[in-house]
Amino acid sequence: MEIVIQPTEKIEGQARPPGDKSISHRALIFSSLAKSTVEIEGLLKSDDILSTLRCLQGLGVTVEGEGELLKVRGKGLDGLDEPDNILNTGNSGTTARLLAGLLSGQQFHTVLTGDNSLRKRPMGRIIEPLRKMGALIDGRQNGSLLPLAIRGSELLPLNYTLPVASAQVKSALLIAALFARGTTQIVDCYQTRDHTERALRHLGVDIKNYGKYTICLRNPAGLRGERWQIPGDISAAAFFMVAAAIAPQGELYLREVGINPTRTGIIDLLKEMGAHISIHNVKGYNGEPIADLLIKGGRALRGIHINKETIPRIVDEVPILAVAGLFARGETVIRGAGELRLKESDRLKSITLELKKMGAKIAEFPDGLIIQGGAKLSGASLLSHGDHRIAMSLAIAALFAQNESVIKGAETVRISFPGFFNLLGKLTGQSSLS
């Protein structure tokens, strides 16, 4: 699919971002493990979340309802069924990695696969610690790549320090720990996203933090069913936050956005760049803080330096922050982001290649980017590289080029934000976007 983007001067209006992708995955998985029916309101209906839903249905989980409210009939920790076919996780690394943790503790055999892109992404980082817990897992390159064959077994508790900044690895191990008698301890020096810990605590699991970095989960555990309300996804909101901050005119009001402290790096960094962002109506849903955000345009931005300590809080926002750097005075430098080379595309390479087509002054490091602000962008024919966050970042850059741009492969936004172009059209007055 190709999308034509016309330049604009104003971002104006209000919207609620779609449901948080990370929390939507976890709400489905943990609801399936509860011993009751759980209602989920505001679930993201993207391709990645549908991959998780289909895999759970393949394990015998019943999901009812449409639209804004779903009911998941939980089967308890030991009630899942052995699937009669391979489970396909699509393009979703979260689905594959979290389900690997879940299936390691089941007393049956399962095979997980994914699409061509996901079959190239690293799985060894979860397989090694799961094997230490007693999981029986095999796959390509000694289990480092999908497909994975998992023979469930009795798991042992684990004492493990995360070697990489990965909330998916941490979450896979915490899910596996639900099936391991005793106490599992995980040290997360990177302070990655803590949605799993908050969800488990909300569902009654004995999980505690000791100091800044240590997480302990004690078994036996049982998950009590609760109603889930999914906050708006701050990573989805980030594209419109940057657009509104760049725009010469207008203001944008985003309702009910998740402001989990492990995810708000985008707010902090845009403020550091000089953007006008204010936070209103703070409240909470199932252990997660949410708020409304007001972003006003017409402010001059300045370049900043982003170091590796900040990356875990903005790992999904690096491409759109690179776009923000193009419209800031001076130089923006991003370091410590080598993990982005292992996403749906090599995001450092992809964003550099495409923004250069528009006349941007941007260069790669092995672990980051350097962006020179102030260059005038021209419209161009751009490629998504099959990566939803690249496609959306390019769309925002194209809004402020000197003439129209075309984005090819734009259908990839369905992975995380199916209504992205509709909302972009609404907020810019470009009714042709769809």
N, C-alpha and C positions, 0 to 999 in steps of 0.2 A: 504494500500500500504506500502511495506517495501522498504527502501533505504539503500544501503550499502555504508558507508563512509570509504575511505582509508586515512591513515595519509599523510600529505604533509609537505614540508619545505618552500614552496613559494606560495604567492598570487601575481599574476602578470597580468596586463592588464588594460583595461578601460571599462567603462560601464555607461549607464544611468539608474538609478533606475526607477521602474515603477511609474506611476503617484501617487501623494499624496492621500492617502485614505481619510483623513479628508476633504481635499479640493474637491475631486471628489464627495463625498456625497453632499456637499453644492452647488457645481456647478450645479448638477442635480436638486436639490430642488429649488434653487433660479431661475434657468432658467425656470422652470415650472411655476413660479409665475410672470415672466415678461410678458409684453404685446406684445412681438414680438418673432421672431425666433432667438435663440441664438446658436452660434457654440461653441462646446467644443473640444479642441484639447488636446490629451494626457490623456484622462480619464483612470483611472485604471479599468481593466476588471477582477476584482476579484469577488468571490462569494458574499461578503458583498455589493459591489457596484451594482451588478446585482439585489440584493434584493431591494435596493432603486429604481432602474430603473423599476422593475416589479411592485412595489407598486404605483409608479407614473403613470405608464401605466394603472393600475387598477382605477386610478382617472381621466382617460380620457386624459392624456398627450401623445402626439405623438412624438416619437423619431425616427429619420431617420439616415441612414448611418452606416458604419462599419469601422473597423480599427482605424486609429488615429483621425478621425474627425467625430463627431456626430452633428446633428442638433436637438435641442429641440424646439418644437413649444409651446411657453409659452401661458398660458391661463389667466394670470392676477391673482390678489389676490382672486377674487370672481368667477373665471371661472371653477374651478374643478368640476368634476361630482361625484355624490354619487356612490360608488362602488357597483356592484351587487354581490360581494362575500367578504369573509374575506380577509384582506390584510396580507400576511405572510412575516414577516421581516427576516426570516431565522435565522442566527446566529448573526445578526448585531444589537448590542445595539444602535449604532448611528442612524440607520434607525428607530428603534422603538421610541427612545426618541425624535428625531427631528420631526418625523411625528406626534407624539402626540401633540407637540406644534402647528404644522400646522393645524391639523384636529380640534383642539379645537376652532378655529375661523371660521370653515366652517359651513354652515347652513344645514347640513345633518348628517346622522348617519353612523359611521364606526366602524368596529371591527378589532383590530390589534392583531396578534399572532406571535409566533416565534417557533424555534425548541426547542427540549427538554432542551438544555443548556440555551437558552435565557429565557425560561419560569421560570427558577430558579433565574434569576438575578433581582436586586432590581429596581423597577419602582416608588416606593413611593416618592422618592426624586424629581421627576418631577411632580407627580400627585398633591402633596400638594400645591405647588405654583400655578399650573395651575388652581386648584379649587379656589384659592384666586382671580384669575382673572375672575372667573365666569364660567369656563369650567365644563361641566357635564360629568364626567368620572366614570366608575365603572369597577371592575375587581376582580380577586381573592384576598383574604386577604385585602378587602377594597381598592382595586386598587393598591396594592403594587406589584402585579405580573401580567404578561400577562396570558391569553388574556385580553385586555382592550376594553371596549365598550365606544365610545366617541360620544356624541350628541353635535354637534357644537352649539355655542351660541354667543350672543353679549359679547365681552370681555371688561374688565375694565383694565386700566393701573395699574401697580404694582410697589411698592417700596420694594425691596427684597435684603437681604444679603445672599450670598451663604453659606450654612452651611458645605459643603464639597467641596473639590477641584475637580470640574467636569465641563469641557467645554461643555459636552453634556447637563447638566442641564441649564447652562447659555444660550446655543444656543437654546434650546427648548423654553425658556422664551422670548428670543429676537424674535424668529419667531412668537410666539403667539402675541407679542407686535405689529407686523405689522397689526394686526386686531383689536387693542384696541385704541379707540380715546383718545388722550392725550399723556402724557409722561410717559414712563416706565423707572424706575431707578434700576439698578442692581449694587450691591457692590460685587466685586470679590477680596477679600483680598489675594487670592491664586495666582492671575495673571495667570490664566489658558490659554490654547491656545486661540488665538484671531482670528482664521480664519473666524468665523462668522462676527465679527465686520468689518474686512477688506473687506469681500465679500459684505456686505450690503453697506458700504461706497462706494465701487467701483460701485455699481449699483444705486447710487444716493439717498440712504436713509439718512435721517437726524439723524445720530448717532454720538455722540461725547463722548470723555473721559474727565473726570474732575478729576484732580489729578492722583494718581497712580492706584486707585482701582474702581472708579465710572464710569459707562457707562449709558448714557441716550439716549433713542430712542424716537423721537417725531413723532407723526402721525398727519394728514394722510400721508401715505407713498405710493409710487408707484415705482416699480422696472423697470428701463430701461434696455433693452437687450444689452448685451455686449458679445464680444468674450472672451471665457475663454481659457487660456493656463495653463495647470496643471503642476506645477513643480514636479521634482522627489521627492519621499517620503524619508525624512531623517530617519524615523523609519525603513524603508526597507533597506536603505543604511547602517544603524548602524551595521547590522550583518557582512557586508563585511568590514566596517571600523575597527571593532574589530578584524576580521580575519587577515587583513593586518597589524594591529598594533602588533598582537601576533606573526606573522610569522617571522622566523629567516631571511628570504630573501624576496626580491621583493618589488614592489611598485604598488599601485592601484590608478587610476585616475577616479573619479566619476564625471560625467557631469550633470549640471543643477539640482542640489539638492536644495530643499527648505531650506533656512536658517532663517526662521521666528524666532525671538529671543525667543519666548516661547517654541521653540522646539530644540534649539541648546545646551541643557545641555550635550548631548552625546559628542559633540566636546569639550566642556570645560572640562569635567571630564576626557576624554581620554588624553587631553593635560596635565592635572594635574597629571595623572598617568605616564607621560613621553613619550607619543606617539608623533610621528612626523606627524603633520597634518598641511597643509597650505591651504589657501583659495584663489581662483583665479576667475577672470572674473565675478565680482559681478554685477548683473542687477536685473530687476524686471518684474514680470508677474502679471497683475490684482491685484496690491496692495501687492503682496508677493515678498520678496527678494529671489533671487536664486544665486547660485555660483557653481563653480567646486571645488572639494576637492581632494587634493593629500595626500595619506597616505603611508609612507615608513616603511617597516619592519626592523627588526634587532635591535630594541631599547629595552633596559631593562625597564620593567614597574615596578612601585611601588604601593603598596596598598594605599588606601585613605579612608576617612570617608565621607559618603554621608548623609546629614541630611534632615529632613522633608521639609525644605524650598525649597530644590532643586527638590523634587519628582515631582511636577507638570510639570517640564520641561523634565523629563525623564521617565514618568509613563509607557510608552511602552518599554523602554529600560532596565529596571531593570534586567530581566533575562539574557540579553546578557552582561550587565555590571558585573553580577555575574561570567560569564564565563571569562571575562577579568581579574577579581580578582584572578582567579585560576593560572594565568600565571604571576602574579606580585609578587615582593618581599614583604614579610610582610603580613599585615592583611588589608582586605577591609571590611568595615562595612557599611551597608545600613539600615537606620532607617526612620520611618514615611511613610512606604509603605504598610500599612494595606489594602489600597484600592485594592491591587493586589489579595487579597483573593476573590474578587467578580467579577473576569474576567471570560473568557471562561473556565478556570480552576482556582483553588487556586494556583496562579503562584508561590507564595513563597514555598508552599508545593511541587508542581510538580517539580520545578527546583532542589530543595534540594534532593528529592527522586532519581531523575535520575542521577544527578552528583555524588551522593554517590556511585551509581553502578559502576562508573568509577574510584573510589578511591579518589574522591575529599574530602577535609576537609571543610565541609560547614554545618552550623547549622541555624535553624530558630529562630527569635524572633517573638512575635505576630505581630509586624509591620515591620519586616525586616529580614536581613540575616547577618551572619558573615562568611567570607570566608578567609581561610588560604592559601596563595599562596605557590607555589613551589612543590606541590604534583605531582608525576608522574601519569598521567592518563592512564588507560588501556581501551582498547575497550570493549564494552558491548552491550547487547541487551537492547534497550531503548524504552520508550513509550512516545508518544506525549501528552497523556491525552486529546486528542481532541482539542488541543490548538496550533494554528499556530505559536505563538511566542516561545513557548516551543520547538516545533519541530525544528525551525530554530536555536535557541540557542544551542540545543544539537548537531545539525549538525556542527556548528562552533567548539564546544568543541571537537567533534570527529576527526576533521581535525588534531589535535595536540596530540592525544592519541598515545600509543605505538603500537597499532595494530587496525584492522578494527572494526567498530561498525555497528550495524543495528538499524535503527529507524523505529519503527512500528507506523502505523497511520500517515505516512508522508503526505498523501493526504490533510490533514488539512491546509497545506500552501496555498491552493487555496483561502482561506478566504481573504488573503491580498496580496499574492505575488505568483501568479500562475507559474511564470518562475523561481522561486528561485533555484531549483536544477539544471536546465539547466545552469543558470549563474554561480552557484558554480562549476559545472563541467568545464565550460570554463575557469574560473580563476585559477583553480587548476590542469587542465590537466587531470581530471578524466572523460573521455568521456562516461563512463558507467552510470553516473548520468542522470536521466531524470524523 
